[in-house]
Amino acid sequence: MRSIVSILCLLTLMLSLTGTALARGPWRASEHNTKGWHFMSPKERIEHQATVRAFKAYEPCHDYQVAHHQQMQARASAKGLSLPAGGRDICEHLRTDTVGR
């Protein structure tokens, strides 16, 4: 009986996690995917997420991303810190060219 209850609990947990992942919707800014997250106010984080979601073309999105990274690097440098290197291009999905991909 215990094993059946354990299996049912495990299945319930798996289904709830799957549902959460599917319901997440569009891109969400977080400390794991946003350079300078810790140097932004809660209001700035919300504005950043809304701005990134609103882009319809690659170039303006990329320009914003570069400017944002520079701003966050300046904030980090002012505190004697640096931003992590790397990361993904959050604007990549807006590219229309397929050359070099």
MARBATI-818504 format. One record per atom (N, C-alpha, C): residue number from 1; residue in one letter; chain; atom name; x, y, z. Coordinates in nm, 4 decimals. Example, Ala and Ser with C-alpha at 12.3 -4.5 7.8 and 13.67 -1.06 7.14 Angstrom:
2
PT   num   residu   chaine   atome         xx         yy         zz
PT     1        a        A       N     1.3190    -0.5690     0.7800
PT     1        a        A      CA     1.2300    -0.4500     0.7800
PT     1        a        A       C     1.3200    -0.3300     0.7800
PT     2        s        A       N     1.2850    -0.2250     0.7080
PT     2        s        A      CA     1.3670    -0.1060     0.7140
PT     2        s        A       C     1.2900     0.0030     0.7870
! end
This chain:
101
PT   num   residu   chaine   atome         xx         yy         zz
PT     1        m        A       N     0.0818    -0.1185     0.0000
PT     1        m        A      CA     0.0000     0.0000     0.0000
PT     1        m        A       C     0.0870     0.1260     0.0000
PT     2        r        A       N     0.1977     0.1219     0.0781
PT     2        r        A      CA     0.2872     0.2373     0.0830
PT     2        r        A       C     0.3457     0.2686    -0.0544
PT     3        s        A       N     0.3811     0.1654    -0.1284
PT     3        s        A      CA     0.4424     0.1883    -0.2591
PT     3        s        A       C     0.3420     0.2535    -0.3556
PT     4        i        A       N     0.2156     0.2163    -0.3470
PT     4        i        A      CA     0.1135     0.2772    -0.4324
PT     4        i        A       C     0.0976     0.4251    -0.3976
PT     5        v        A       N     0.0942     0.4547    -0.2688
PT     5        v        A      CA     0.0825     0.5938    -0.2244
PT     5        v        A       C     0.2058     0.6732    -0.2693
PT     6        s        A       N     0.3224     0.6130    -0.2559
PT     6        s        A      CA     0.4454     0.6795    -0.2981
PT     6        s        A       C     0.4445     0.7073    -0.4476
PT     7        i        A       N     0.4012     0.6100    -0.5256
PT     7        i        A      CA     0.3942     0.6267    -0.6710
PT     7        i        A       C     0.2935     0.7360    -0.7066
PT     8        l        A       N     0.1787     0.7364    -0.6421
PT     8        l        A      CA     0.0784     0.8394    -0.6687
PT     8        l        A       C     0.1296     0.9785    -0.6320
PT     9        c        A       N     0.2007     0.9882    -0.5212
PT     9        c        A      CA     0.2584     1.1170    -0.4814
PT     9        c        A       C     0.3616     1.1630    -0.5834
PT    10        l        A       N     0.4454     1.0711    -0.6275
PT    10        l        A      CA     0.5467     1.1034    -0.7272
PT    10        l        A       C     0.4828     1.1481    -0.8586
PT    11        l        A       N     0.3814     1.0768    -0.9031
PT    11        l        A      CA     0.3116     1.1145    -1.0267
PT    11        l        A       C     0.2449     1.2512    -1.0145
PT    12        t        A       N     0.1844     1.2769    -0.9005
PT    12        t        A      CA     0.1210     1.4065    -0.8775
PT    12        t        A       C     0.2245     1.5179    -0.8834
PT    13        l        A       N     0.3380     1.4962    -0.8208
PT    13        l        A      CA     0.4451     1.5950    -0.8226
PT    13        l        A       C     0.4941     1.6187    -0.9646
PT    14        m        A       N     0.5162     1.5119    -1.0398
PT    14        m        A      CA     0.5641     1.5241    -1.1782
PT    14        m        A       C     0.4640     1.6003    -1.2637
PT    15        l        A       N     0.3379     1.5710    -1.2495
PT    15        l        A      CA     0.2356     1.6410    -1.3273
PT    15        l        A       C     0.2284     1.7884    -1.2907
PT    16        s        A       N     0.2406     1.8183    -1.1636
PT    16        s        A      CA     0.2348     1.9589    -1.1237
PT    16        s        A       C     0.3548     2.0362    -1.1769
PT    17        l        A       N     0.4730     1.9745    -1.1768
PT    17        l        A      CA     0.5910     2.0405    -1.2317
PT    17        l        A       C     0.5810     2.0581    -1.3817
PT    18        t        A       N     0.5265     1.9607    -1.4504
PT    18        t        A      CA     0.5082     1.9704    -1.5949
PT    18        t        A       C     0.4112     2.0824    -1.6273
PT    19        g        A       N     0.3026     2.0887    -1.5546
PT    19        g        A      CA     0.2040     2.1942    -1.5767
PT    19        g        A       C     0.2623     2.3314    -1.5540
PT    20        t        A       N     0.3453     2.3448    -1.4533
PT    20        t        A      CA     0.4094     2.4723    -1.4241
PT    20        t        A       C     0.5022     2.5123    -1.5376
PT    21        a        A       N     0.5799     2.4179    -1.5877
PT    21        a        A      CA     0.6717     2.4480    -1.6969
PT    21        a        A       C     0.5962     2.4900    -1.8218
PT    22        l        A       N     0.4868     2.4251    -1.8510
PT    22        l        A      CA     0.4098     2.4589    -1.9700
PT    22        l        A       C     0.3367     2.5911    -1.9553
PT    23        a        A       N     0.2997     2.6271    -1.8351
PT    23        a        A      CA     0.2243     2.7496    -1.8117
PT    23        a        A       C     0.3140     2.8720    -1.7972
PT    24        r        A       N     0.4426     2.8541    -1.8032
PT    24        r        A      CA     0.5338     2.9655    -1.7816
PT    24        r        A       C     0.5190     3.0741    -1.8856
PT    25        g        A       N     0.4809     3.0398    -2.0039
PT    25        g        A      CA     0.4572     3.1411    -2.1047
PT    25        g        A       C     0.5854     3.2012    -2.1588
PT    26        p        A       N     0.5789     3.3303    -2.1951
PT    26        p        A      CA     0.6928     3.3963    -2.2585
PT    26        p        A       C     0.8137     3.4086    -2.1652
PT    27        w        A       N     0.9233     3.4499    -2.2239
PT    27        w        A      CA     1.0493     3.4662    -2.1523
PT    27        w        A       C     1.0303     3.5507    -2.0278
PT    28        r        A       N     1.0923     3.5063    -1.9188
PT    28        r        A      CA     1.0883     3.5811    -1.7932
PT    28        r        A       C     1.2314     3.6122    -1.7497
PT    29        a        A       N     1.2531     3.7377    -1.7195
PT    29        a        A      CA     1.3836     3.7776    -1.6681
PT    29        a        A       C     1.4026     3.7169    -1.5294
PT    30        s        A       N     1.5230     3.6708    -1.5030
PT    30        s        A      CA     1.5545     3.6174    -1.3710
PT    30        s        A       C     1.7034     3.6322    -1.3458
PT    31        e        A       N     1.7437     3.6031    -1.2238
PT    31        e        A      CA     1.8855     3.6131    -1.1901
PT    31        e        A       C     1.9701     3.5139    -1.2695
PT    32        h        A       N     1.9076     3.4126    -1.3265
PT    32        h        A      CA     1.9808     3.3104    -1.4019
PT    32        h        A       C     2.0003     3.3466    -1.5488
PT    33        n        A       N     1.9220     3.4406    -1.6000
PT    33        n        A      CA     1.9318     3.4701    -1.7429
PT    33        n        A       C     1.9440     3.6192    -1.7740
PT    34        t        A       N     1.9674     3.7010    -1.6732
PT    34        t        A      CA     1.9754     3.8449    -1.6952
PT    34        t        A       C     2.1036     3.8997    -1.6340
PT    35        k        A       N     2.1933     3.9464    -1.7214
PT    35        k        A      CA     2.3174     4.0056    -1.6711
PT    35        k        A       C     2.2837     4.1297    -1.5915
PT    36        g        A       N     2.3419     4.1390    -1.4738
PT    36        g        A      CA     2.3214     4.2559    -1.3899
PT    36        g        A       C     2.1952     4.2513    -1.3060
PT    37        w        A       N     2.1311     4.1364    -1.2985
PT    37        w        A      CA     2.0068     4.1210    -1.2222
PT    37        w        A       C     2.0199     4.1829    -1.0826
PT    38        h        A       N     2.1308     4.1577    -1.0175
PT    38        h        A      CA     2.1490     4.2032    -0.8800
PT    38        h        A       C     2.1769     4.3537    -0.8713
PT    39        f        A       N     2.2005     4.4166    -0.9855
PT    39        f        A      CA     2.2263     4.5604    -0.9879
PT    39        f        A       C     2.1034     4.6392    -1.0354
PT    40        m        A       N     1.9913     4.5692    -1.0509
PT    40        m        A      CA     1.8676     4.6328    -1.0977
PT    40        m        A       C     1.7664     4.6370    -0.9840
PT    41        s        A       N     1.6860     4.7420    -0.9835
PT    41        s        A      CA     1.5771     4.7492    -0.8863
PT    41        s        A       C     1.4642     4.6582    -0.9346
PT    42        p        A       N     1.3722     4.6213    -0.8480
PT    42        p        A      CA     1.2575     4.5400    -0.8925
PT    42        p        A       C     1.1811     4.6055    -1.0074
PT    43        k        A       N     1.1662     4.7369    -1.0023
PT    43        k        A      CA     1.0972     4.8085    -1.1111
PT    43        k        A       C     1.1756     4.7955    -1.2418
PT    44        e        A       N     1.3075     4.8103    -1.2352
PT    44        e        A      CA     1.3900     4.7969    -1.3554
PT    44        e        A       C     1.3814     4.6562    -1.4132
PT    45        r        A       N     1.3743     4.5567    -1.3271
PT    45        r        A      CA     1.3638     4.4184    -1.3749
PT    45        r        A       C     1.2348     4.3978    -1.4535
PT    46        i        A       N     1.1258     4.4510    -1.4014
PT    46        i        A      CA     0.9968     4.4389    -1.4701
PT    46        i        A       C     1.0011     4.5130    -1.6032
PT    47        e        A       N     1.0572     4.6339    -1.6024
PT    47        e        A      CA     1.0667     4.7127    -1.7257
PT    47        e        A       C     1.1559     4.6428    -1.8277
PT    48        h        A       N     1.2661     4.5856    -1.7810
PT    48        h        A      CA     1.3581     4.5139    -1.8708
PT    48        h        A       C     1.2862     4.3968    -1.9368
PT    49        q        A       N     1.2152     4.3199    -1.8589
PT    49        q        A      CA     1.1428     4.2047    -1.9132
PT    49        q        A       C     1.0401     4.2496    -2.0164
PT    50        a        A       N     0.9643     4.3536    -1.9859
PT    50        a        A      CA     0.8626     4.4035    -2.0793
PT    50        a        A       C     0.9271     4.4555    -2.2071
PT    51        t        A       N     1.0392     4.5238    -2.1930
PT    51        t        A      CA     1.1090     4.5773    -2.3096
PT    51        t        A       C     1.1561     4.4642    -2.4009
PT    52        v        A       N     1.2203     4.3652    -2.3423
PT    52        v        A      CA     1.2723     4.2535    -2.4223
PT    52        v        A       C     1.1583     4.1785    -2.4912
PT    53        r        A       N     1.0495     4.1576    -2.4215
PT    53        r        A      CA     0.9355     4.0869    -2.4810
PT    53        r        A       C     0.8730     4.1632    -2.5972
PT    54        a        A       N     0.8845     4.2958    -2.5965
PT    54        a        A      CA     0.8166     4.3784    -2.6967
PT    54        a        A       C     0.8894     4.3849    -2.8308
PT    55        f        A       N     1.0162     4.3485    -2.8345
PT    55        f        A      CA     1.0903     4.3602    -2.9596
PT    55        f        A       C     1.0345     4.2672    -3.0667
PT    56        k        A       N     1.0296     4.3197    -3.1886
PT    56        k        A      CA     0.9812     4.2423    -3.3035
PT    56        k        A       C     1.0903     4.2217    -3.4084
PT    57        a        A       N     1.2041     4.2906    -3.3903
PT    57        a        A      CA     1.3145     4.2799    -3.4864
PT    57        a        A       C     1.4460     4.2619    -3.4104
PT    58        y        A       N     1.5386     4.1936    -3.4752
PT    58        y        A      CA     1.6646     4.1589    -3.4113
PT    58        y        A       C     1.7503     4.2804    -3.3780
PT    59        e        A       N     1.7735     4.3680    -3.4733
PT    59        e        A      CA     1.8682     4.4788    -3.4532
PT    59        e        A       C     1.8339     4.5665    -3.3333
PT    60        p        A       N     1.7111     4.6174    -3.3216
PT    60        p        A      CA     1.6827     4.6991    -3.2027
PT    60        p        A       C     1.6938     4.6195    -3.0725
PT    61        c        A       N     1.6578     4.4946    -3.0765
PT    61        c        A      CA     1.6695     4.4089    -2.9584
PT    61        c        A       C     1.8161     4.3924    -2.9207
PT    62        h        A       N     1.8975     4.3633    -3.0197
PT    62        h        A      CA     2.0407     4.3443    -2.9950
PT    62        h        A       C     2.1050     4.4730    -2.9438
PT    63        d        A       N     2.0692     4.5858    -3.0042
PT    63        d        A      CA     2.1232     4.7149    -2.9594
PT    63        d        A       C     2.0861     4.7393    -2.8128
PT    64        y        A       N     1.9627     4.7099    -2.7770
PT    64        y        A      CA     1.9182     4.7246    -2.6380
PT    64        y        A       C     1.9982     4.6319    -2.5472
PT    65        q        A       N     2.0157     4.5086    -2.5897
PT    65        q        A      CA     2.0880     4.4109    -2.5082
PT    65        q        A       C     2.2313     4.4580    -2.4830
PT    66        v        A       N     2.2987     4.5067    -2.5857
PT    66        v        A      CA     2.4361     4.5557    -2.5711
PT    66        v        A       C     2.4396     4.6738    -2.4740
PT    67        a        A       N     2.3478     4.7691    -2.4910
PT    67        a        A      CA     2.3430     4.8861    -2.4030
PT    67        a        A       C     2.3133     4.8456    -2.2588
PT    68        h        A       N     2.2238     4.7502    -2.2423
PT    68        h        A      CA     2.1896     4.7021    -2.1078
PT    68        h        A       C     2.3108     4.6378    -2.0428
PT    69        h        A       N     2.3826     4.5555    -2.1169
PT    69        h        A      CA     2.5016     4.4901    -2.0614
PT    69        h        A       C     2.6070     4.5941    -2.0226
PT    70        q        A       N     2.6229     4.6979    -2.1064
PT    70        q        A      CA     2.7196     4.8028    -2.0740
PT    70        q        A       C     2.6786     4.8765    -1.9460
PT    71        q        A       N     2.5512     4.9063    -1.9332
PT    71        q        A      CA     2.5009     4.9743    -1.8140
PT    71        q        A       C     2.5211     4.8883    -1.6894
PT    72        m        A       N     2.4922     4.7604    -1.7004
PT    72        m        A      CA     2.5082     4.6717    -1.5856
PT    72        m        A       C     2.6553     4.6528    -1.5507
PT    73        q        A       N     2.7424     4.6502    -1.6526
PT    73        q        A      CA     2.8859     4.6384    -1.6267
PT    73        q        A       C     2.9364     4.7631    -1.5546
PT    74        a        A       N     2.8851     4.8798    -1.5938
PT    74        a        A      CA     2.9246     5.0039    -1.5262
PT    74        a        A       C     2.8812     5.0012    -1.3792
PT    75        r        A       N     2.7613     4.9524    -1.3537
PT    75        r        A      CA     2.7133     4.9425    -1.2153
PT    75        r        A       C     2.7983     4.8436    -1.1356
PT    76        a        A       N     2.8317     4.7319    -1.1985
PT    76        a        A      CA     2.9148     4.6322    -1.1310
PT    76        a        A       C     3.0538     4.6894    -1.1032
PT    77        s        A       N     3.1117     4.7549    -1.2017
PT    77        s        A      CA     3.2459     4.8123    -1.1857
PT    77        s        A       C     3.2489     4.9157    -1.0738
PT    78        a        A       N     3.1416     4.9939    -1.0615
PT    78        a        A      CA     3.1340     5.0948    -0.9558
PT    78        a        A       C     3.1397     5.0309    -0.8178
PT    79        k        A       N     3.1047     4.9037    -0.8098
PT    79        k        A      CA     3.1088     4.8314    -0.6826
PT    79        k        A       C     3.2299     4.7383    -0.6744
PT    80        g        A       N     3.3202     4.7510    -0.7731
PT    80        g        A      CA     3.4393     4.6673    -0.7735
PT    80        g        A       C     3.4134     4.5243    -0.8155
PT    81        l        A       N     3.3037     4.5019    -0.8882
PT    81        l        A      CA     3.2671     4.3672    -0.9326
PT    81        l        A       C     3.2662     4.3603    -1.0839
PT    82        s        A       N     3.2414     4.2421    -1.1365
PT    82        s        A      CA     3.2265     4.2267    -1.2814
PT    82        s        A       C     3.1106     4.1320    -1.3092
PT    83        l        A       N     3.0593     4.1429    -1.4289
PT    83        l        A      CA     2.9501     4.0542    -1.4694
PT    83        l        A       C     3.0074     3.9234    -1.5212
PT    84        p        A       N     2.9334     3.8151    -1.5108
PT    84        p        A      CA     2.9822     3.6887    -1.5666
PT    84        p        A       C     2.9928     3.6981    -1.7181
PT    85        a        A       N     3.0905     3.6315    -1.7727
PT    85        a        A      CA     3.1087     3.6286    -1.9175
PT    85        a        A       C     3.0094     3.5319    -1.9793
PT    86        g        A       N     2.9944     3.5426    -2.1091
PT    86        g        A      CA     2.9092     3.4487    -2.1813
PT    86        g        A       C     2.7631     3.4843    -2.1712
PT    87        g        A       N     2.6815     3.3840    -2.1804
PT    87        g        A      CA     2.5373     3.4041    -2.1821
PT    87        g        A       C     2.4846     3.3868    -2.3229
PT    88        r        A       N     2.3546     3.3813    -2.3330
PT    88        r        A      CA     2.2972     3.3604    -2.4654
PT    88        r        A       C     2.2422     3.4904    -2.5207
PT    89        d        A       N     2.2234     3.4939    -2.6499
PT    89        d        A      CA     2.1666     3.6096    -2.7173
PT    89        d        A       C     2.0146     3.5996    -2.7053
PT    90        i        A       N     1.9557     3.6829    -2.6200
PT    90        i        A      CA     1.8114     3.6759    -2.5969
PT    90        i        A       C     1.7319     3.7235    -2.7164
PT    91        c        A       N     1.8003     3.7802    -2.8153
PT    91        c        A      CA     1.7328     3.8320    -2.9351
PT    91        c        A       C     1.7420     3.7350    -3.0529
PT    92        e        A       N     1.8135     3.6270    -3.0357
PT    92        e        A      CA     1.8396     3.5309    -3.1439
PT    92        e        A       C     1.7124     3.4860    -3.2144
PT    93        h        A       N     1.6049     3.4666    -3.1409
PT    93        h        A      CA     1.4804     3.4181    -3.2016
PT    93        h        A       C     1.4189     3.5182    -3.2998
PT    94        l        A       N     1.4696     3.6421    -3.2983
PT    94        l        A      CA     1.4169     3.7453    -3.3880
PT    94        l        A       C     1.4950     3.7552    -3.5192
PT    95        r        A       N     1.6015     3.6826    -3.5301
PT    95        r        A      CA     1.6816     3.6867    -3.6543
PT    95        r        A       C     1.6013     3.6356    -3.7722
PT    96        t        A       N     1.6148     3.7048    -3.8822
PT    96        t        A      CA     1.5492     3.6592    -4.0049
PT    96        t        A       C     1.6486     3.5951    -4.1004
PT    97        d        A       N     1.7765     3.6285    -4.0827
PT    97        d        A      CA     1.8777     3.5669    -4.1668
PT    97        d        A       C     1.9151     3.4312    -4.1083
PT    98        t        A       N     1.9476     3.3414    -4.1926
PT    98        t        A      CA     1.9875     3.2085    -4.1458
PT    98        t        A       C     2.1327     3.1792    -4.1807
PT    99        v        A       N     2.2019     3.2762    -4.2381
PT    99        v        A      CA     2.3413     3.2588    -4.2762
PT    99        v        A       C     2.4256     3.2586    -4.1492
PT   100        g        A       N     2.5123     3.1642    -4.1369
PT   100        g        A      CA     2.6021     3.1556    -4.0244
PT   100        g        A       C     2.5408     3.0970    -3.8985
PT   101        r        A       N     2.4242     3.0470    -3.9076
PT   101        r        A      CA     2.3601     2.9871    -3.7900
PT   101        r        A       C     2.3919     2.8411    -3.7805
! end
